[in-house]
Amino acid sequence: IAAFIYGPVSGLIIAFIAAFIEFLTFSTTAWYGLIMNFASSAVFTLTASLIYKKIRTINGAIIAFTAAVIATTGVMLLLNSFVTPVYLTSPLVGMPKEAASSMVLDLLPRVLLPFNFAKSMLNASVAIMLYKPVLAALSKAKIIQTKSASLSFNKNTRLVLIIGSTALVVSVVIFLILA
């Protein structure tokens, strides 16, 4: 949302801060988790915000989030192929190299692909549903100036809420299947 409002750089800064806070507090995966969390957020944020910066319409937002889901899922599969085996063979886990590589290759299509897809869909659906209310609140608080920060439910707003809600349901179903 910040990247849509303020541009891609602000989105990247927030992505790094969030990944770093997790690294310092909740993470049990050391710098491996920091890299993966930042990469996921950065790819999603950059893809969506760069497209939306060029096409600032409802259709542009939908295209931006669709591209962000696809790009994030693809990049995370690639990173999982390389970073996860290194993590699994690190002293933190201590798995033998061949077992780690085999395990990751086995998990890629069955767990990592659906997880990354569902996580990206969840990010997109929440952002789609919250963007307009956050924009309106920031405008009302005079933090930003916008021309169309009203919360009227026109045809486009209903379409965005339907798409966001559907994506949210799909991502939750995928997470439940994986659990």
Summary of the structure (lengths in Angstrom):
residues: 179
radius of gyration: 18.0
end to end distance: 28.6
largest distance: 58.1
contacts: 568
relative contact order: 0.11
helix: 82%
strand: 0%
